[in-house]
Amino acid sequence: MQSKTLDSGSQSEDRGVIAIKIDLSRLQDDWQASGERIILANADGVTLLASDPAWRYRTLGPLTDAQRDRIVTSRQFGGEALDPLDWTVDAENQTARVGDAQLLYLSTADLPNNWSLHFFVPGDPATTRAWLTTGTFLALVLLSFSALQVNRLRRVRTALVASEREEAALRLANERLAVEIDERRTAEARLQKTQSELEQAGRLAALGQLASSVTHELGQPIAAMRNQLAASEMREGPTTLNHKMQSLVARMENITRQLKFFSRKGRDSFEDFDLRDAVCDAIGLLEASVQARDARIDVQMARGALMLNANKLRIEQVITNIVRNALDAVEGAADRQVTLTMGGSDDAVWFAVTDTGHGLGHRSLEDLREPFATTRESGQGMGLGLTISAGIVSDYNGSIAAHDAPGGGAVFEVSLPRNGAVV
């Protein structure tokens, strides 16, 4: 069994190796049976086939060190010694001496892969012609077989190139499809966001109409309460209860006025004030709620002033709404505590409210700030606290964030710009 390895053509990058094994043992047996003396050698001059077994794996000439290293590396001939063949050639007279035999000699190197075919025949002319005819026929057969194999390799290479082109086209189509899928997903996300914004805008519009109606309907009762308190003060004189009730009525009027921001927005009357004062006023309004829940509020005051330029009542409303939500969250908990911290930088002031309640769960701030979204029982609240607070903070170009506290409960953080307040 002889082996032949052909490359797939000259390319800038190897794509593969095709190994073709051709069984020429029957040809060698025919040579031996007919008494022919023939040698088939490769490009290095190593005998591949020979009519005389003693000539196999001999070299027609000495091998260089580079040739031996390459042959050993490729393991083509195993452990064969590859000793030189004992022969000499007289090219001028076309004779050769092999061992002790003097023979006529013909050769051809016009074979694939630089193989060569060597014919040795006795000196008798008739015999010589017969051997030459036989050798020529065998050479033609070998050349035809080699041509068929080369043609087959070309067809295989053509098929491989076509397959690679189809694979590249399929890969390009997949990439385009992936881009199109990403674009469609992005478009769907934008559409869903737009739909959500439209729905929220619709709810806020409805809330604006409701706020306008509530403000209008409550205006007259509140005005009547103020008149009654004024009349009582004129009859009985100033009292602590009367003064406190007048303060509450004034706050009710201010709160109803704040609801109007859902229906129309305008610039409030701004003033420079200390955030610490707004916190104290908001906590004072919640004393009854704190006592009713048997809770504690730990206010960690900043050492320095936290000045900002805004509408103080609206900022107090934000603080009140967030702290009241924290008190609702700790109601029924084993540890009912709300902590309020505050601080500031050169451009902004902030405060954070932390509670020991049930936390946000799986809800986000966007879910909590939806109008009418509440976890309290019916009649305990309309779920507008965070909606109003988020709107006020947004009007002042501030930010509001919420997340679960590491030890349980929730944390709400509000940051407000100073807006050029005198510090």
C-alpha positions in Angstrom: 0.0 0.0 0.0 1.5 3.4 -1.1 0.3 6.8 0.2 0.3 10.1 -1.6 -0.5 13.5 0.0 -1.6 16.4 -2.1 -2.3 19.9 -0.9 -5.6 21.6 -1.9 -3.9 24.3 -3.9 -1.8 27.4 -3.3 -3.8 29.6 -1.0 -2.9 32.3 1.5 -4.2 30.2 4.3 -4.2 26.3 4.6 -7.8 25.1 4.6 -7.1 21.4 5.0 -5.2 18.3 3.9 -6.5 15.5 1.7 -4.7 12.2 1.9 -5.2 9.7 -0.9 -3.9 6.1 -0.6 -3.4 4.1 -3.7 -2.9 0.4 -3.6 -0.2 -0.5 -6.1 0.8 -3.8 -4.6 -0.8 -5.7 -7.5 1.3 -3.7 -10.0 4.4 -4.6 -8.1 3.4 -8.3 -8.0 2.8 -8.2 -11.8 6.3 -6.8 -12.2 7.8 -9.6 -10.1 5.8 -12.3 -11.9 6.8 -11.2 -15.3 10.5 -10.8 -14.5 10.5 -7.1 -15.2 13.0 -4.8 -13.5 11.4 -1.5 -12.7 11.8 1.1 -10.0 9.3 3.8 -9.0 11.0 6.5 -6.9 9.6 9.7 -5.3 11.1 13.3 -5.6 13.7 12.5 -2.9 14.9 9.5 -4.9 13.5 7.0 -2.4 12.3 3.7 -4.1 8.6 3.3 -3.5 8.0 0.3 -5.7 10.4 -2.2 -7.2 10.3 -5.5 -9.0 13.1 -6.7 -6.8 12.2 -6.5 -3.1 15.8 -5.8 -2.2 15.6 -2.5 -4.1 12.6 -1.2 -2.1 13.3 1.7 0.3 16.7 2.3 -1.2 17.8 5.7 -2.4 19.0 6.4 -6.0 21.5 8.8 -4.5 22.8 10.1 -1.1 20.2 12.0 0.9 21.0 15.4 2.4 20.6 16.1 6.1 17.6 18.3 5.4 16.0 15.6 3.3 16.5 13.0 6.1 15.2 15.4 8.8 12.1 16.0 6.7 11.5 12.3 6.0 12.0 11.4 9.7 9.6 14.2 10.8 6.9 13.1 8.3 7.3 9.4 9.4 6.7 8.4 5.8 9.0 5.3 5.8 8.9 4.4 9.5 12.2 3.0 10.6 13.7 2.1 7.2 17.4 2.8 6.9 17.1 4.3 3.3 20.5 3.1 2.3 21.8 4.0 -1.3 21.1 1.5 -4.1 24.3 -0.2 -5.5 24.1 1.0 -9.0 25.7 3.3 -11.6 24.3 4.9 -14.7 25.9 5.6 -18.1 23.5 8.2 -19.4 25.3 8.5 -22.7 25.0 4.9 -23.6 21.7 4.5 -21.7 23.0 1.6 -19.6 23.2 0.9 -16.0 25.0 -1.5 -13.7 22.9 -2.8 -10.8 25.0 -5.0 -8.6 26.8 -7.3 -11.1 24.2 -7.1 -13.9 24.8 -4.8 -16.9 21.4 -3.7 -18.2 19.9 -1.2 -20.6 18.4 1.7 -18.8 15.5 4.1 -19.5 13.8 6.5 -17.2 11.2 9.2 -17.2 10.4 11.9 -14.6 7.3 13.2 -16.3 5.0 12.0 -13.4 2.9 13.8 -10.8 4.7 14.9 -7.6 8.1 14.7 -9.4 8.1 10.9 -9.2 10.4 9.0 -11.6 10.1 5.6 -13.3 13.3 3.6 -14.1 13.3 0.6 -16.5 16.1 -2.0 -16.6 16.1 -4.5 -19.5 18.6 -7.1 -20.9 20.7 -6.1 -23.9 18.8 -8.2 -26.4 17.1 -5.7 -28.8 13.8 -7.6 -29.2 13.6 -8.0 -25.5 14.5 -4.4 -25.1 11.7 -3.2 -27.3 9.3 -5.4 -25.5 10.3 -4.0 -22.2 10.2 -0.5 -23.5 6.7 -1.1 -24.9 5.6 -2.5 -21.6 7.2 0.3 -19.6 5.6 2.9 -21.8 2.2 1.3 -21.4 2.6 1.2 -17.7 3.8 4.8 -17.6 0.7 5.9 -19.6 -1.6 3.9 -17.2 0.1 5.5 -14.2 -0.2 9.0 -15.8 -3.9 8.5 -16.6 -4.6 7.3 -13.1 -2.8 10.3 -11.7 -4.7 12.7 -14.0 -8.0 11.3 -12.8 -7.0 11.8 -9.2 -5.9 15.4 -9.8 -9.2 16.1 -11.6 -11.1 14.6 -8.6 -9.1 16.8 -6.2 -10.0 19.9 -8.3 -13.7 19.0 -8.1 -13.4 18.5 -4.4 -11.7 21.9 -4.0 -14.3 23.6 -6.1 -17.1 22.1 -3.9 -15.3 23.3 -0.8 -15.0 26.8 -2.1 -18.7 26.9 -3.0 -19.5 25.6 0.5 -17.4 28.3 2.1 -19.2 30.9 0.1 -22.6 29.6 1.1 -21.5 29.5 4.7 -20.3 33.1 4.5 -23.6 34.2 3.0 -25.6 32.4 5.7 -23.5 34.0 8.4 -24.0 37.5 6.9 -27.8 36.8 6.7 -27.8 35.7 10.4 -26.0 38.9 11.4 -28.4 41.0 9.5 -31.3 39.1 11.1 -29.8 39.7 14.6 -29.5 43.4 14.0 -33.1 43.6 12.8 -34.3 41.7 15.9 -32.4 44.1 18.1 -33.9 47.1 16.3 -37.4 45.7 16.6 -36.9 45.0 20.3 -35.7 48.6 20.8 -38.7 49.9 18.9 -41.0 47.7 21.0 -39.4 49.0 24.2 -39.8 52.6 23.0 -43.4 51.9 22.1 -44.2 50.4 25.5 -42.5 53.3 27.2 -44.5 55.8 25.2 -47.7 53.9 25.9 -46.9 53.9 29.6 -46.2 57.7 29.5 -49.4 58.3 27.7 -51.3 56.3 30.3 -49.6 58.1 33.1 -50.4 61.5 31.4 -54.0 60.5 31.2 -54.2 59.6 34.8 -52.5 62.8 35.8 -54.9 64.8 33.6 -57.8 63.1 35.4 -56.1 63.8 38.7 -55.7 67.4 37.7 -59.4 67.7 37.1 -60.1 66.0 40.4 -57.7 68.2 42.3 -59.3 71.3 40.8 -62.8 70.1 41.8 -61.6 69.2 45.3 -59.9 72.5 45.8 -63.0 74.4 44.6 -65.4 72.3 46.8 -63.2 72.6 49.9 -62.6 76.3 49.5 -65.9 77.4 50.9 -65.9 75.1 54.0 -62.4 76.2 54.9 -63.3 79.8 54.5 -66.3 79.3 56.7 -64.1 77.6 59.4 -61.7 80.6 59.3 -64.6 83.0 59.7 -66.0 81.0 62.7 -62.6 81.0 64.3 -62.2 84.7 63.8 -65.7 85.3 65.3 -64.8 83.1 68.3 -61.6 85.0 68.9 -63.5 88.3 68.8 -66.0 87.0 71.4 -63.8 85.0 73.8 -60.4 86.5 73.0 -57.3 84.7 71.9 -56.9 81.2 73.2 -54.3 78.4 72.6 -56.8 76.2 70.9 -58.1 79.0 68.7 -54.5 79.8 67.6 -53.8 76.2 66.8 -57.0 75.8 64.8 -56.3 78.9 62.8 -52.8 77.5 62.0 -54.4 74.2 60.9 -56.9 76.0 58.7 -54.1 78.1 57.1 -52.2 74.9 56.3 -55.4 73.3 54.8 -55.7 76.3 52.5 -52.1 76.0 51.5 -52.4 72.3 50.9 -55.5 72.7 48.7 -53.6 75.4 46.7 -50.8 72.9 46.2 -53.1 70.4 44.5 -53.6 72.9 41.7 -50.2 71.9 40.3 -51.8 68.9 38.7 -54.0 71.1 36.5 -51.7 74.0 35.9 -48.1 74.8 36.8 -46.6 78.1 37.5 -43.7 79.6 39.5 -44.4 79.5 43.2 -43.3 82.3 45.5 -39.7 81.4 46.3 -37.8 82.3 49.4 -34.5 81.4 51.1 -35.0 79.1 54.0 -33.2 76.4 56.0 -34.2 72.8 55.3 -33.8 72.1 59.0 -36.7 74.5 59.7 -38.9 72.8 57.1 -38.1 69.4 58.7 -39.0 70.7 62.2 -42.3 72.1 61.0 -43.2 68.9 59.1 -42.4 66.7 62.1 -44.5 68.9 64.3 -47.5 68.3 62.1 -47.0 64.5 62.4 -46.9 64.3 66.2 -50.4 62.9 66.4 -49.6 60.2 63.8 -46.4 59.3 65.7 -48.3 58.9 69.0 -51.1 57.0 67.4 -48.7 54.4 66.0 -46.5 54.4 69.2 -43.5 55.0 66.9 -40.3 57.0 67.2 -38.8 59.6 64.9 -35.1 60.1 65.1 -34.2 63.4 63.4 -30.4 63.7 62.9 -30.0 67.4 62.4 -27.1 68.8 60.3 -24.7 71.0 62.2 -24.7 73.8 59.6 -27.5 75.6 57.8 -28.9 73.9 54.7 -30.2 76.9 52.8 -32.1 76.6 49.5 -34.4 78.9 47.5 -37.8 77.3 46.9 -41.4 77.4 48.2 -41.1 76.3 51.8 -44.7 74.9 52.1 -44.2 72.7 49.1 -41.0 71.3 50.5 -42.7 70.7 53.9 -45.4 68.8 52.0 -42.8 66.5 50.4 -41.2 65.8 53.8 -44.6 65.3 55.4 -45.8 62.9 52.8 -42.6 60.7 52.9 -42.4 60.6 56.7 -46.2 59.8 56.9 -45.6 56.9 54.4 -42.7 55.7 56.6 -45.0 55.8 59.7 -47.7 53.8 57.8 -45.0 51.2 56.9 -43.8 50.6 60.5 -47.4 50.3 61.9 -47.7 46.9 63.3 -43.9 46.2 63.2 -42.0 45.0 66.2 -39.6 47.9 65.9 -41.4 51.1 64.9 -38.7 53.6 64.2 -38.3 56.2 61.5 -34.9 58.0 61.0 -34.5 61.2 59.1 -31.0 62.4 58.1 -30.0 65.4 56.0 -26.9 67.0 54.5 -25.7 69.2 51.7 -23.1 70.1 49.2 -22.1 73.3 47.3 -25.0 72.9 44.8 -27.7 70.9 46.6 -29.2 69.8 49.8 -30.7 66.4 50.6 -32.6 64.4 53.2 -33.3 60.7 53.6 -36.0 58.9 55.5 -35.4 55.3 56.6 -38.0 53.1 58.2 -38.0 49.6 59.8 -41.2 48.5 58.0 -41.8 45.8 55.3 -39.7 47.5 52.6 -40.5 48.0 49.0 -40.8 44.3 48.1 -40.8 43.8 44.3 -42.1 47.3 43.6 -40.1 50.1 42.1 -40.3 53.8 42.7 -42.2 54.2 39.4 -44.8 51.8 40.7 -45.2 53.6 44.0 -45.5 57.0 42.5 -48.4 56.0 40.3 -51.5 58.0 41.2 -53.9 56.1 43.4 -51.4 53.4 44.0 -51.6 52.5 47.8 -51.1 49.4 50.0 -53.4 50.8 52.8 -56.9 49.7 53.3 -59.8 51.5 51.6 -60.5 54.9 53.3 -57.0 55.1 54.8 -55.5 57.0 51.9 -55.8 57.7 48.1 -52.2 56.9 47.3 -51.3 60.4 46.1 -48.5 61.2 48.6 -45.6 60.0 46.5 -47.2 61.2 43.3 -47.5 64.8 44.7 -44.0 64.6 46.3 -42.4 63.4 43.1 -44.2 66.1 41.1 -42.9 68.8 43.5 -39.4 67.5 43.4 -39.5 67.3 39.6 -40.7 70.9 39.4 -37.6 72.0 41.4 -35.3 70.0 39.1 -34.5 67.7 42.1 -34.4 63.9 42.3 -36.1 61.3 44.4 -35.0 57.7 44.8 -36.1 54.7 46.9 -34.5 51.3 47.7 -34.7 48.6 50.4 -32.6 49.1 53.5 -29.9 46.5 54.2 -31.3 45.6 57.6 -35.0 45.7 56.4 -37.4 48.5 55.7 -37.1 51.1 53.0 -35.0 54.3 52.3 -36.4 57.3 50.4 -33.8 59.9 49.4 -34.6 63.4 48.1 -32.0 65.8 46.6 -32.9 69.5 45.9 -30.8 72.2 44.2 -29.9 75.2 46.3 -31.0 77.5 43.3 -28.6 80.3 44.3 -29.8 80.5 47.9 -27.6 82.7 50.2 -25.7 80.4 52.4 
